[in-house]
Structure formats: structure tokens, C-alpha cells
Amino acid sequence: MKELEKNLSVFPLGEKNEAYAEYFDGQSYLSVLSKEQVFIANVTFEPGCRNHWHIHHASKGGGQILVVVAGRGYYQEWGKPARELHPGDVVNIPPNVKHWHGAAKDSWFQHLALEVEGRDTSNEWCEPVAVEEYEKLK
């Protein structure tokens, strides 16, 4: 791994994301930054890596916030076009919305993932992003 790729931002790369590997296409890394008050994790995606469609369920509150810190990637909600993401972009993901996020084909991508506190929260992992749809992205 090149030095630039190991040090994408001021946040640590973390370890290979083995615990959730079955829900990602490609290699991701996870570094938990905070478990107190607000759960915050730094998630790093190698080029072409993306997570599967998923939903952050909650009966009240909940959802997720992404803060892009390095690279170029995408976020897409079910039934909507993908949104290209760059450092400084913030994505507010409401609860109960099916979505995915990950790196562009030619770029590393890193974001902070903040869990919004809610009631009756759970994550539902769904199908992978269709390769033919992902390949259409720049």
C-alpha cells in the first residue's frame, strides 16, 4: 500500500473490516473513534469497494450521518440517482431509508460514520449493488 493510501486523512485507517466483510464488495477498513455519547467510526474503502444496500431501522430518531474526509465516493438512496461525494460533504441518512455508499472505481474513499441515537434501532443488510449499475458511475 502506498504511503498516501495509508494516510488518507488525519483519522486512522484501522483494521480490515472482517466483521462486516460479507456486506461489502471489495476491501474496507474500520477504526472506531468513539463509543461514548455518539458512536463514530472511520470507514475506509479501497478503490471499487462499496457496501451492500442496507437500512438503518428505528421507530423514533435513528439514522446515520456520513462526513467525507478523503477520496471520492458515492451515496445512493433506493430509487434515486447516485450522488458523488468529496471531502467536506455531509450526508444525512434518515432512518428506514434503503441506501449504499462506497468508493469510486478509481479512488480510495474515507468517511466518518455517526450513528444517530434512536429507539428500536437495527441494521438490515440487503442485496449487493448491481455491478452493471455501479459500473455506470464515473
N, CA, C and O atoms as CSV, one atom per row, in Angstrom:
chain,resi,resn,atom,element,x,y,z
A,1,MET,N,N,0.851,-1.181,0.000
A,1,MET,CA,C,0.000,0.000,0.000
A,1,MET,C,C,0.892,1.239,0.000
A,1,MET,O,O,1.825,1.339,0.797
A,2,LYS,N,N,0.608,2.160,-0.877
A,2,LYS,CA,C,1.388,3.390,-0.954
A,2,LYS,C,C,1.207,4.213,0.312
A,2,LYS,O,O,0.195,4.096,1.004
A,3,GLU,N,N,2.212,5.059,0.610
A,3,GLU,CA,C,2.145,5.901,1.810
A,3,GLU,C,C,0.906,6.782,1.799
A,3,GLU,O,O,0.269,6.940,2.840
A,4,LEU,N,N,0.545,7.356,0.668
A,4,LEU,CA,C,-0.642,8.209,0.564
A,4,LEU,C,C,-1.896,7.430,0.954
A,4,LEU,O,O,-2.760,7.947,1.662
A,5,GLU,N,N,-1.989,6.193,0.492
A,5,GLU,CA,C,-3.164,5.393,0.780
A,5,GLU,C,C,-3.252,5.019,2.255
A,5,GLU,O,O,-4.354,4.890,2.789
A,6,LYS,N,N,-2.124,4.845,2.916
A,6,LYS,CA,C,-2.130,4.517,4.337
A,6,LYS,C,C,-2.502,5.732,5.181
A,6,LYS,O,O,-3.005,5.582,6.294
A,7,ASN,N,N,-2.261,6.923,4.666
A,7,ASN,CA,C,-2.506,8.150,5.416
A,7,ASN,C,C,-3.444,9.065,4.636
A,7,ASN,O,O,-3.078,10.190,4.297
A,8,LEU,N,N,-4.634,8.591,4.356
A,8,LEU,CA,C,-5.598,9.358,3.572
A,8,LEU,C,C,-6.022,10.635,4.267
A,8,LEU,O,O,-6.241,11.657,3.617
A,9,SER,N,N,-6.138,10.585,5.579
A,9,SER,CA,C,-6.593,11.741,6.353
A,9,SER,C,C,-5.947,11.664,7.736
A,9,SER,O,O,-5.105,10.803,7.991
A,10,VAL,N,N,-6.341,12.549,8.600
A,10,VAL,CA,C,-5.806,12.534,9.962
A,10,VAL,C,C,-6.371,11.367,10.778
A,10,VAL,O,O,-5.860,11.071,11.858
A,11,PHE,N,N,-7.396,10.715,10.289
A,11,PHE,CA,C,-8.021,9.609,11.007
A,11,PHE,C,C,-7.344,8.289,10.655
A,11,PHE,O,O,-6.945,8.088,9.508
A,12,PRO,N,N,-7.211,7.390,11.623
A,12,PRO,CA,C,-6.507,6.126,11.370
A,12,PRO,C,C,-7.269,5.222,10.405
A,12,PRO,O,O,-8.499,5.181,10.400
A,13,LEU,N,N,-6.505,4.503,9.592
A,13,LEU,CA,C,-7.087,3.554,8.637
A,13,LEU,C,C,-7.865,2.463,9.359
A,13,LEU,O,O,-8.947,2.077,8.919
A,14,GLY,N,N,-7.331,1.974,10.444
A,14,GLY,CA,C,-7.982,0.896,11.177
A,14,GLY,C,C,-7.608,-0.462,10.626
A,14,GLY,O,O,-6.696,-0.597,9.809
A,15,GLU,N,N,-8.330,-1.459,11.090
A,15,GLU,CA,C,-8.083,-2.842,10.692
A,15,GLU,C,C,-9.015,-3.224,9.544
A,15,GLU,O,O,-10.027,-2.566,9.306
A,16,LYS,N,N,-8.660,-4.290,8.842
A,16,LYS,CA,C,-9.560,-4.810,7.809
A,16,LYS,C,C,-10.912,-5.081,8.464
A,16,LYS,O,O,-10.988,-5.627,9.565
A,17,ASN,N,N,-11.955,-4.695,7.780
A,17,ASN,CA,C,-13.322,-4.785,8.304
A,17,ASN,C,C,-13.867,-6.199,8.109
A,17,ASN,O,O,-14.799,-6.418,7.336
A,18,GLU,N,N,-13.273,-7.145,8.820
A,18,GLU,CA,C,-13.645,-8.551,8.667
A,18,GLU,C,C,-15.048,-8.848,9.208
A,18,GLU,O,O,-15.756,-9.698,8.668
A,19,ALA,N,N,-15.446,-8.153,10.264
A,19,ALA,CA,C,-16.746,-8.431,10.895
A,19,ALA,C,C,-17.913,-8.186,9.942
A,19,ALA,O,O,-18.946,-8.848,10.048
A,20,TYR,N,N,-17.761,-7.245,9.014
A,20,TYR,CA,C,-18.839,-6.911,8.076
A,20,TYR,C,C,-18.464,-7.217,6.628
A,20,TYR,O,O,-19.141,-6.761,5.706
A,21,ALA,N,N,-17.398,-7.981,6.419
A,21,ALA,CA,C,-16.896,-8.250,5.067
A,21,ALA,C,C,-17.959,-8.844,4.149
A,21,ALA,O,O,-17.957,-8.573,2.948
A,22,GLU,N,N,-18.863,-9.648,4.697
A,22,GLU,CA,C,-19.886,-10.277,3.852
A,22,GLU,C,C,-20.863,-9.254,3.272
A,22,GLU,O,O,-21.600,-9.570,2.338
A,23,TYR,N,N,-20.879,-8.032,3.812
A,23,TYR,CA,C,-21.795,-6.994,3.346
A,23,TYR,C,C,-21.100,-5.935,2.490
A,23,TYR,O,O,-21.674,-4.881,2.216
A,24,PHE,N,N,-19.869,-6.214,2.068
A,24,PHE,CA,C,-19.088,-5.300,1.236
A,24,PHE,C,C,-18.593,-6.036,0.013
A,24,PHE,O,O,-18.260,-7.219,0.082
A,25,ASP,N,N,-18.545,-5.340,-1.105
A,25,ASP,CA,C,-17.852,-5.830,-2.290
A,25,ASP,C,C,-16.545,-5.065,-2.342
A,25,ASP,O,O,-16.545,-3.853,-2.558
A,26,GLY,N,N,-15.424,-5.761,-2.145
A,26,GLY,CA,C,-14.118,-5.124,-2.050
A,26,GLY,C,C,-13.686,-5.011,-0.597
A,26,GLY,O,O,-14.403,-5.423,0.316
A,27,GLN,N,N,-12.499,-4.444,-0.400
A,27,GLN,CA,C,-11.906,-4.362,0.938
A,27,GLN,C,C,-12.201,-3.022,1.607
A,27,GLN,O,O,-11.993,-1.957,1.027
A,28,SER,N,N,-12.690,-3.106,2.835
A,28,SER,CA,C,-12.890,-1.903,3.650
A,28,SER,C,C,-12.120,-2.062,4.958
A,28,SER,O,O,-11.712,-3.161,5.334
A,29,TYR,N,N,-11.935,-0.940,5.635
A,29,TYR,CA,C,-11.211,-0.900,6.902
A,29,TYR,C,C,-12.064,-0.115,7.894
A,29,TYR,O,O,-12.817,0.779,7.506
A,30,LEU,N,N,-11.940,-0.455,9.175
A,30,LEU,CA,C,-12.773,0.174,10.192
A,30,LEU,C,C,-11.929,0.584,11.389
A,30,LEU,O,O,-11.141,-0.204,11.912
A,31,SER,N,N,-12.109,1.830,11.813
A,31,SER,CA,C,-11.462,2.340,13.017
A,31,SER,C,C,-12.531,3.017,13.866
A,31,SER,O,O,-13.046,4.070,13.490
A,32,VAL,N,N,-12.869,2.419,15.010
A,32,VAL,CA,C,-13.866,3.014,15.901
A,32,VAL,C,C,-13.200,4.160,16.650
A,32,VAL,O,O,-12.204,3.963,17.347
A,33,LEU,N,N,-13.759,5.360,16.499
A,33,LEU,CA,C,-13.199,6.557,17.120
A,33,LEU,C,C,-13.856,6.887,18.443
A,33,LEU,O,O,-13.205,7.418,19.342
A,34,SER,N,N,-15.157,6.576,18.577
A,34,SER,CA,C,-15.869,6.885,19.812
A,34,SER,C,C,-17.021,5.912,20.010
A,34,SER,O,O,-17.757,5.594,19.076
A,35,LYS,N,N,-17.161,5.447,21.247
A,35,LYS,CA,C,-18.317,4.636,21.632
A,35,LYS,C,C,-19.133,5.364,22.693
A,35,LYS,O,O,-20.175,4.874,23.127
A,36,GLU,N,N,-18.660,6.531,23.107
A,36,GLU,CA,C,-19.326,7.301,24.155
A,36,GLU,C,C,-20.168,8.416,23.537
A,36,GLU,O,O,-19.750,9.036,22.559
A,37,GLN,N,N,-21.323,8.672,24.087
A,37,GLN,CA,C,-22.277,9.696,23.638
A,37,GLN,C,C,-22.763,9.453,22.221
A,37,GLN,O,O,-23.954,9.231,22.007
A,38,VAL,N,N,-21.859,9.491,21.249
A,38,VAL,CA,C,-22.202,9.238,19.851
A,38,VAL,C,C,-21.200,8.227,19.319
A,38,VAL,O,O,-19.993,8.410,19.476
A,39,PHE,N,N,-21.686,7.164,18.693
A,39,PHE,CA,C,-20.790,6.186,18.073
A,39,PHE,C,C,-20.264,6.791,16.782
A,39,PHE,O,O,-21.039,7.206,15.920
A,40,ILE,N,N,-18.920,6.839,16.651
A,40,ILE,CA,C,-18.278,7.378,15.449
A,40,ILE,C,C,-17.227,6.380,14.986
A,40,ILE,O,O,-16.387,5.938,15.770
A,41,ALA,N,N,-17.283,6.032,13.714
A,41,ALA,CA,C,-16.286,5.144,13.126
A,41,ALA,C,C,-15.736,5.770,11.863
A,41,ALA,O,O,-16.462,6.412,11.105
A,42,ASN,N,N,-14.442,5.577,11.640
A,42,ASN,CA,C,-13.836,5.961,10.373
A,42,ASN,C,C,-13.860,4.722,9.486
A,42,ASN,O,O,-13.314,3.680,9.849
A,43,VAL,N,N,-14.489,4.836,8.333
A,43,VAL,CA,C,-14.588,3.716,7.397
A,43,VAL,C,C,-13.813,4.089,6.144
A,43,VAL,O,O,-14.043,5.144,5.551
A,44,THR,N,N,-12.900,3.224,5.746
A,44,THR,CA,C,-12.072,3.442,4.559
A,44,THR,C,C,-12.380,2.362,3.540
A,44,THR,O,O,-12.461,1.182,3.880
A,45,PHE,N,N,-12.550,2.767,2.294
A,45,PHE,CA,C,-12.876,1.865,1.194
A,45,PHE,C,C,-11.741,1.909,0.174
A,45,PHE,O,O,-11.338,2.989,-0.260
A,46,GLU,N,N,-11.226,0.746,-0.207
A,46,GLU,CA,C,-10.274,0.702,-1.313
A,46,GLU,C,C,-11.022,1.051,-2.601
A,46,GLU,O,O,-12.249,0.952,-2.637
A,47,PRO,N,N,-10.308,1.459,-3.667
A,47,PRO,CA,C,-10.995,1.751,-4.923
A,47,PRO,C,C,-11.922,0.613,-5.346
A,47,PRO,O,O,-11.536,-0.556,-5.329
A,48,GLY,N,N,-13.135,0.966,-5.721
A,48,GLY,CA,C,-14.128,-0.007,-6.159
A,48,GLY,C,C,-14.912,-0.676,-5.047
A,48,GLY,O,O,-15.869,-1.400,-5.323
A,49,CYS,N,N,-14.534,-0.455,-3.804
A,49,CYS,CA,C,-15.228,-1.080,-2.680
A,49,CYS,C,C,-16.502,-0.309,-2.341
A,49,CYS,O,O,-16.511,0.922,-2.331
A,50,ARG,N,N,-17.564,-1.040,-2.068
A,50,ARG,CA,C,-18.821,-0.420,-1.637
A,50,ARG,C,C,-19.576,-1.404,-0.766
A,50,ARG,O,O,-19.385,-2.616,-0.869
A,51,ASN,N,N,-20.430,-0.878,0.088
A,51,ASN,CA,C,-21.236,-1.767,0.908
A,51,ASN,C,C,-22.516,-2.122,0.151
A,51,ASN,O,O,-22.861,-1.494,-0.850
A,52,HIS,N,N,-23.195,-3.126,0.644
A,52,HIS,CA,C,-24.460,-3.550,0.046
A,52,HIS,C,C,-25.554,-2.558,0.426
A,52,HIS,O,O,-25.389,-1.744,1.335
A,53,TRP,N,N,-26.650,-2.641,-0.274
A,53,TRP,CA,C,-27.823,-1.879,0.120
A,53,TRP,C,C,-28.145,-2.243,1.563
A,53,TRP,O,O,-28.043,-3.407,1.950
A,54,HIS,N,N,-28.530,-1.259,2.354
A,54,HIS,CA,C,-28.874,-1.538,3.746
A,54,HIS,C,C,-29.802,-0.458,4.287
A,54,HIS,O,O,-29.969,0.605,3.688
A,55,ILE,N,N,-30.399,-0.758,5.432
A,55,ILE,CA,C,-31.377,0.140,6.056
A,55,ILE,C,C,-31.053,0.231,7.542
A,55,ILE,O,O,-30.849,-0.785,8.207
A,56,HIS,N,N,-31.006,1.468,8.061
A,56,HIS,CA,C,-30.875,1.696,9.495
A,56,HIS,C,C,-32.288,1.921,10.031
A,56,HIS,O,O,-32.844,3.013,9.914
A,57,HIS,N,N,-32.851,0.885,10.612
A,57,HIS,CA,C,-34.225,0.965,11.113
A,57,HIS,C,C,-34.283,1.672,12.462
A,57,HIS,O,O,-33.341,1.592,13.251
A,58,ALA,N,N,-35.381,2.359,12.723
A,58,ALA,CA,C,-35.665,2.960,14.033
A,58,ALA,C,C,-37.143,3.320,14.079
A,58,ALA,O,O,-37.724,3.717,13.069
A,59,SER,N,N,-37.751,3.179,15.259
A,59,SER,CA,C,-39.142,3.593,15.411
A,59,SER,C,C,-39.224,5.081,15.760
A,59,SER,O,O,-40.263,5.712,15.565
A,60,LYS,N,N,-38.127,5.632,16.275
A,60,LYS,CA,C,-38.045,7.069,16.570
A,60,LYS,C,C,-36.576,7.450,16.541
A,60,LYS,O,O,-35.731,6.698,17.026
A,61,GLY,N,N,-36.260,8.620,15.972
A,61,GLY,CA,C,-34.858,9.035,15.852
A,61,GLY,C,C,-34.135,8.102,14.913
A,61,GLY,O,O,-34.727,7.581,13.967
A,62,GLY,N,N,-32.848,7.886,15.168
A,62,GLY,CA,C,-32.079,6.936,14.380
A,62,GLY,C,C,-31.563,7.505,13.074
A,62,GLY,O,O,-31.673,8.702,12.809
A,63,GLY,N,N,-31.005,6.632,12.273
A,63,GLY,CA,C,-30.388,7.028,11.019
A,63,GLY,C,C,-28.885,7.125,11.170
A,63,GLY,O,O,-28.313,6.641,12.147
A,64,GLN,N,N,-28.257,7.747,10.204
A,64,GLN,CA,C,-26.801,7.829,10.178
A,64,GLN,C,C,-26.389,9.125,9.501
A,64,GLN,O,O,-27.112,9.659,8.660
A,65,ILE,N,N,-25.224,9.621,9.875
A,65,ILE,CA,C,-24.622,10.792,9.229
A,65,ILE,C,C,-23.245,10.379,8.748
A,65,ILE,O,O,-22.473,9.780,9.497
A,66,LEU,N,N,-22.934,10.699,7.497
A,66,LEU,CA,C,-21.612,10.454,6.938
A,66,LEU,C,C,-20.919,11.788,6.723
A,66,LEU,O,O,-21.517,12.723,6.189
A,67,VAL,N,N,-19.661,11.883,7.136
A,67,VAL,CA,C,-18.834,13.064,6.901
A,67,VAL,C,C,-17.639,12.595,6.087
A,67,VAL,O,O,-16.800,11.848,6.589
A,68,VAL,N,N,-17.555,13.026,4.837
A,68,VAL,CA,C,-16.488,12.578,3.947
A,68,VAL,C,C,-15.194,13.299,4.311
A,68,VAL,O,O,-15.159,14.526,4.406
A,69,VAL,N,N,-14.123,12.515,4.514
A,69,VAL,CA,C,-12.846,13.098,4.913
A,69,VAL,C,C,-11.733,12.898,3.883
A,69,VAL,O,O,-10.713,13.583,3.957
A,70,ALA,N,N,-11.895,11.982,2.928
A,70,ALA,CA,C,-10.843,11.767,1.933
A,70,ALA,C,C,-11.395,11.008,0.733
A,70,ALA,O,O,-12.346,10.235,0.846
A,71,GLY,N,N,-10.780,11.248,-0.409
A,71,GLY,CA,C,-11.082,10.488,-1.616
A,71,GLY,C,C,-12.371,10.905,-2.305
A,71,GLY,O,O,-12.904,11.993,-2.087
A,72,ARG,N,N,-12.851,9.988,-3.149
A,72,ARG,CA,C,-14.077,10.226,-3.917
A,72,ARG,C,C,-14.927,8.981,-3.845
A,72,ARG,O,O,-14.436,7.863,-4.002
A,73,GLY,N,N,-16.208,9.185,-3.606
A,73,GLY,CA,C,-17.108,8.052,-3.499
A,73,GLY,C,C,-18.519,8.405,-3.901
A,73,GLY,O,O,-18.764,9.423,-4.550
A,74,TYR,N,N,-19.451,7.544,-3.504
A,74,TYR,CA,C,-20.852,7.712,-3.872
A,74,TYR,C,C,-21.767,7.336,-2.714
A,74,TYR,O,O,-21.427,6.532,-1.846
A,75,TYR,N,N,-22.933,7.950,-2.742
A,75,TYR,CA,C,-24.037,7.599,-1.852
A,75,TYR,C,C,-25.281,7.531,-2.723
A,75,TYR,O,O,-25.489,8.382,-3.587
A,76,GLN,N,N,-26.111,6.510,-2.493
A,76,GLN,CA,C,-27.341,6.394,-3.275
A,76,GLN,C,C,-28.461,5.860,-2.410
A,76,GLN,O,O,-28.288,4.897,-1.663
A,77,GLU,N,N,-29.622,6.504,-2.524
A,77,GLU,CA,C,-30.844,6.006,-1.902
A,77,GLU,C,C,-31.625,5.232,-2.950
A,77,GLU,O,O,-31.574,5.549,-4.138
A,78,TRP,N,N,-32.343,4.222,-2.504
A,78,TRP,CA,C,-33.143,3.378,-3.386
A,78,TRP,C,C,-34.079,4.239,-4.220
A,78,TRP,O,O,-34.799,5.079,-3.680
A,79,GLY,N,N,-34.073,4.032,-5.541
A,79,GLY,CA,C,-34.967,4.746,-6.442
A,79,GLY,C,C,-34.492,6.136,-6.840
A,79,GLY,O,O,-35.195,6.838,-7.568
A,80,LYS,N,N,-33.310,6.551,-6.377
A,80,LYS,CA,C,-32.770,7.871,-6.699
A,80,LYS,C,C,-31.397,7.707,-7.353
A,80,LYS,O,O,-30.754,6.668,-7.202
A,81,PRO,N,N,-30.945,8.748,-8.088
A,81,PRO,CA,C,-29.610,8.648,-8.684
A,81,PRO,C,C,-28.509,8.714,-7.616
A,81,PRO,O,O,-28.706,9.293,-6.547
A,82,ALA,N,N,-27.370,8.125,-7.914
A,82,ALA,CA,C,-26.227,8.176,-7.007
A,82,ALA,C,C,-25.689,9.603,-6.939
A,82,ALA,O,O,-25.722,10.347,-7.920
A,83,ARG,N,N,-25.196,9.962,-5.765
A,83,ARG,CA,C,-24.618,11.289,-5.525
A,83,ARG,C,C,-23.111,11.122,-5.336
A,83,ARG,O,O,-22.674,10.348,-4.485
A,84,GLU,N,N,-22.312,11.848,-6.129
A,84,GLU,CA,C,-20.861,11.791,-5.978
A,84,GLU,C,C,-20.453,12.564,-4.730
A,84,GLU,O,O,-20.984,13.639,-4.452
A,85,LEU,N,N,-19.498,12.003,-3.976
A,85,LEU,CA,C,-19.079,12.598,-2.715
A,85,LEU,C,C,-17.596,12.945,-2.729
A,85,LEU,O,O,-16.780,12.233,-3.315
A,86,HIS,N,N,-17.259,14.073,-2.060
A,86,HIS,CA,C,-15.888,14.577,-1.952
A,86,HIS,C,C,-15.639,15.037,-0.521
A,86,HIS,O,O,-16.593,15.263,0.223
A,87,PRO,N,N,-14.361,15.182,-0.114
A,87,PRO,CA,C,-14.069,15.642,1.243
A,87,PRO,C,C,-14.838,16.913,1.593
A,87,PRO,O,O,-14.903,17.861,0.811
A,88,GLY,N,N,-15.411,16.902,2.778
A,88,GLY,CA,C,-16.217,18.023,3.249
A,88,GLY,C,C,-17.703,17.815,3.061
A,88,GLY,O,O,-18.501,18.514,3.686
A,89,ASP,N,N,-18.102,16.873,2.216
A,89,ASP,CA,C,-19.530,16.591,2.028
A,89,ASP,C,C,-20.098,15.886,3.261
A,89,ASP,O,O,-19.419,15.088,3.907
A,90,VAL,N,N,-21.339,16.196,3.564
A,90,VAL,CA,C,-22.053,15.576,4.669
A,90,VAL,C,C,-23.337,14.968,4.117
A,90,VAL,O,O,-24.068,15.610,3.364
A,91,VAL,N,N,-23.600,13.725,4.500
A,91,VAL,CA,C,-24.802,13.029,4.063
A,91,VAL,C,C,-25.624,12.693,5.301
A,91,VAL,O,O,-25.152,11.983,6.190
A,92,ASN,N,N,-26.844,13.198,5.358
A,92,ASN,CA,C,-27.776,12.859,6.431
A,92,ASN,C,C,-28.701,11.765,5.920
A,92,ASN,O,O,-29.487,11.977,4.997
A,93,ILE,N,N,-28.595,10.596,6.531
A,93,ILE,CA,C,-29.378,9.447,6.091
A,93,ILE,C,C,-30.514,9.238,7.094
A,93,ILE,O,O,-30.273,8.853,8.238
A,94,PRO,N,N,-31.733,9.490,6.668
A,94,PRO,CA,C,-32.865,9.292,7.579
A,94,PRO,C,C,-33.019,7.818,7.940
A,94,PRO,O,O,-32.547,6.950,7.205
A,95,PRO,N,N,-33.668,7.529,9.056
A,95,PRO,CA,C,-33.938,6.134,9.381
A,95,PRO,C,C,-34.881,5.518,8.354
A,95,PRO,O,O,-35.676,6.214,7.721
A,96,ASN,N,N,-34.778,4.211,8.203
A,96,ASN,CA,C,-35.697,3.427,7.364
A,96,ASN,C,C,-35.575,3.723,5.874
A,96,ASN,O,O,-36.520,3.484,5.121
A,97,VAL,N,N,-34.429,4.239,5.435
A,97,VAL,CA,C,-34.183,4.532,4.019
A,97,VAL,C,C,-33.132,3.548,3.498
A,97,VAL,O,O,-32.026,3.475,4.033
A,98,LYS,N,N,-33.478,2.803,2.465
A,98,LYS,CA,C,-32.555,1.847,1.856
A,98,LYS,C,C,-31.508,2.623,1.054
A,98,LYS,O,O,-31.854,3.493,0.255
A,99,HIS,N,N,-30.213,2.301,1.272
A,99,HIS,CA,C,-29.144,3.060,0.637
A,99,HIS,C,C,-27.849,2.239,0.608
A,99,HIS,O,O,-27.763,1.164,1.200
A,100,TRP,N,N,-26.848,2.775,-0.094
A,100,TRP,CA,C,-25.489,2.223,-0.073
A,100,TRP,C,C,-24.519,3.379,-0.196
A,100,TRP,O,O,-24.896,4.481,-0.594
A,101,HIS,N,N,-23.247,3.120,0.151
A,101,HIS,CA,C,-22.178,4.106,-0.041
A,101,HIS,C,C,-20.861,3.380,-0.216
A,101,HIS,O,O,-20.686,2.257,0.257
A,102,GLY,N,N,-19.932,4.038,-0.905
A,102,GLY,CA,C,-18.633,3.421,-1.128
A,102,GLY,C,C,-17.767,4.237,-2.060
A,102,GLY,O,O,-18.124,5.347,-2.454
A,103,ALA,N,N,-16.626,3.672,-2.406
A,103,ALA,CA,C,-15.611,4.359,-3.207
A,103,ALA,C,C,-15.957,4.363,-4.687
A,103,ALA,O,O,-16.697,3.512,-5.180
A,104,ALA,N,N,-15.394,5.350,-5.381
A,104,ALA,CA,C,-15.407,5.344,-6.842
A,104,ALA,C,C,-14.461,4.232,-7.305
A,104,ALA,O,O,-13.636,3.750,-6.530
A,105,LYS,N,N,-14.585,3.837,-8.554
A,105,LYS,CA,C,-13.768,2.743,-9.082
A,105,LYS,C,C,-12.277,3.052,-9.026
A,105,LYS,O,O,-11.459,2.144,-8.877
A,106,ASP,N,N,-11.919,4.339,-9.145
A,106,ASP,CA,C,-10.518,4.734,-9.268
A,106,ASP,C,C,-9.993,5.533,-8.079
A,106,ASP,O,O,-8.959,6.192,-8.193
A,107,SER,N,N,-10.685,5.488,-6.943
A,107,SER,CA,C,-10.267,6.320,-5.816
A,107,SER,C,C,-10.502,5.621,-4.485
A,107,SER,O,O,-11.509,4.939,-4.294
A,108,TRP,N,N,-9.560,5.801,-3.571
A,108,TRP,CA,C,-9.820,5.451,-2.182
A,108,TRP,C,C,-10.888,6.399,-1.674
A,108,TRP,O,O,-11.067,7.484,-2.230
A,109,PHE,N,N,-11.601,6.009,-0.629
A,109,PHE,CA,C,-12.683,6.827,-0.084
A,109,PHE,C,C,-12.742,6.596,1.415
A,109,PHE,O,O,-12.616,5.466,1.886
A,110,GLN,N,N,-12.932,7.670,2.155
A,110,GLN,CA,C,-12.972,7.563,3.605
A,110,GLN,C,C,-14.034,8.507,4.156
A,110,GLN,O,O,-14.103,9.677,3.778
A,111,HIS,N,N,-14.863,7.975,5.061
A,111,HIS,CA,C,-15.846,8.827,5.725
A,111,HIS,C,C,-15.965,8.463,7.185
A,111,HIS,O,O,-15.684,7.335,7.590
A,112,LEU,N,N,-16.386,9.436,7.966
A,112,LEU,CA,C,-16.771,9.176,9.345
A,112,LEU,C,C,-18.239,8.794,9.315
A,112,LEU,O,O,-19.037,9.449,8.646
A,113,ALA,N,N,-18.599,7.750,10.026
A,113,ALA,CA,C,-19.992,7.316,10.132
A,113,ALA,C,C,-20.434,7.558,11.566
A,113,ALA,O,O,-19.856,7.015,12.508
A,114,LEU,N,N,-21.465,8.380,11.720
A,114,LEU,CA,C,-22.012,8.694,13.037
A,114,LEU,C,C,-23.397,8.080,13.141
A,114,LEU,O,O,-24.251,8.312,12.285
A,115,GLU,N,N,-23.619,7.306,14.178
A,115,GLU,CA,C,-24.927,6.704,14.408
A,115,GLU,C,C,-25.789,7.690,15.183
A,115,GLU,O,O,-25.385,8.195,16.230
A,116,VAL,N,N,-26.975,7.956,14.661
A,116,VAL,CA,C,-27.914,8.841,15.345
A,116,VAL,C,C,-28.710,8.001,16.337
A,116,VAL,O,O,-29.288,6.974,15.980
A,117,GLU,N,N,-28.730,8.452,17.582
A,117,GLU,CA,C,-29.447,7.705,18.615
A,117,GLU,C,C,-30.930,7.617,18.276
A,117,GLU,O,O,-31.534,8.574,17.792
A,118,GLY,N,N,-31.493,6.461,18.539
A,118,GLY,CA,C,-32.906,6.272,18.261
A,118,GLY,C,C,-33.491,5.156,19.113
A,118,GLY,O,O,-32.810,4.549,19.939
A,119,ARG,N,N,-34.757,4.910,18.888
A,119,ARG,CA,C,-35.460,3.855,19.611
A,119,ARG,C,C,-35.685,2.676,18.669
A,119,ARG,O,O,-35.983,2.861,17.489
A,120,ASP,N,N,-35.538,1.460,19.203
A,120,ASP,CA,C,-35.749,0.228,18.435
A,120,ASP,C,C,-34.874,0.209,17.176
A,120,ASP,O,O,-35.360,-0.086,16.084
A,121,THR,N,N,-33.585,0.523,17.331
A,121,THR,CA,C,-32.690,0.589,16.180
A,121,THR,C,C,-32.146,-0.790,15.810
A,121,THR,O,O,-31.911,-1.639,16.669
A,122,SER,N,N,-31.957,-0.981,14.524
A,122,SER,CA,C,-31.327,-2.191,13.991
A,122,SER,C,C,-30.881,-1.902,12.569
A,122,SER,O,O,-31.374,-0.972,11.930
A,123,ASN,N,N,-29.948,-2.704,12.079
A,123,ASN,CA,C,-29.499,-2.589,10.689
A,123,ASN,C,C,-29.958,-3.814,9.920
A,123,ASN,O,O,-29.851,-4.944,10.397
A,124,GLU,N,N,-30.467,-3.573,8.730
A,124,GLU,CA,C,-30.868,-4.662,7.834
A,124,GLU,C,C,-29.988,-4.601,6.597
A,124,GLU,O,O,-29.994,-3.609,5.869
A,125,TRP,N,N,-29.235,-5.662,6.366
A,125,TRP,CA,C,-28.394,-5.744,5.172
A,125,TRP,C,C,-29.178,-6.412,4.060
A,125,TRP,O,O,-29.843,-7.426,4.274
A,126,CYS,N,N,-29.094,-5.835,2.869
A,126,CYS,CA,C,-29.866,-6.304,1.715
A,126,CYS,C,C,-28.910,-6.775,0.622
A,126,CYS,O,O,-27.775,-7.158,0.906
A,127,GLU,N,N,-29.365,-6.744,-0.605
A,127,GLU,CA,C,-28.609,-7.267,-1.732
A,127,GLU,C,C,-27.427,-6.358,-2.085
A,127,GLU,O,O,-27.424,-5.174,-1.747
A,128,PRO,N,N,-26.420,-6.922,-2.770
A,128,PRO,CA,C,-25.302,-6.103,-3.254
A,128,PRO,C,C,-25.787,-5.095,-4.296
A,128,PRO,O,O,-26.826,-5.284,-4.927
A,129,VAL,N,N,-25.018,-4.032,-4.460
A,129,VAL,CA,C,-25.274,-3.072,-5.535
A,129,VAL,C,C,-25.010,-3.802,-6.849
A,129,VAL,O,O,-23.977,-4.455,-6.997
A,130,ALA,N,N,-25.923,-3.698,-7.794
A,130,ALA,CA,C,-25.764,-4.380,-9.078
A,130,ALA,C,C,-24.496,-3.883,-9.777
A,130,ALA,O,O,-24.293,-2.680,-9.938
A,131,VAL,N,N,-23.653,-4.823,-10.185
A,131,VAL,CA,C,-22.378,-4.480,-10.819
A,131,VAL,C,C,-22.600,-3.579,-12.031
A,131,VAL,O,O,-21.868,-2.608,-12.225
A,132,GLU,N,N,-23.599,-3.893,-12.842
A,132,GLU,CA,C,-23.838,-3.087,-14.052
A,132,GLU,C,C,-24.240,-1.651,-13.701
A,132,GLU,O,O,-23.909,-0.726,-14.442
A,133,GLU,N,N,-24.937,-1.452,-12.597
A,133,GLU,CA,C,-25.300,-0.092,-12.162
A,133,GLU,C,C,-24.090,0.642,-11.604
A,133,GLU,O,O,-23.889,1.821,-11.896
A,134,TYR,N,N,-23.290,-0.041,-10.810
A,134,TYR,CA,C,-22.084,0.574,-10.245
A,134,TYR,C,C,-21.124,0.953,-11.367
A,134,TYR,O,O,-20.529,2.030,-11.328
A,135,GLU,N,N,-20.964,0.096,-12.355
A,135,GLU,CA,C,-20.036,0.344,-13.461
A,135,GLU,C,C,-20.424,1.576,-14.289
A,135,GLU,O,O,-19.569,2.152,-14.963
A,136,LYS,N,N,-21.672,1.980,-14.251
A,136,LYS,CA,C,-22.124,3.180,-14.982
A,136,LYS,C,C,-21.626,4.469,-14.339
A,136,LYS,O,O,-21.585,5.512,-14.993
A,137,LEU,N,N,-21.241,4.404,-13.040
A,137,LEU,CA,C,-20.777,5.596,-12.337
A,137,LEU,C,C,-19.387,5.968,-12.819
A,137,LEU,O,O,-18.595,5.092,-13.167
A,138,LYS,N,N,-19.085,7.253,-12.841
A,138,LYS,CA,C,-17.791,7.726,-13.344
A,138,LYS,C,C,-16.666,7.373,-12.407
A,138,LYS,O,O,-15.510,7.697,-12.680
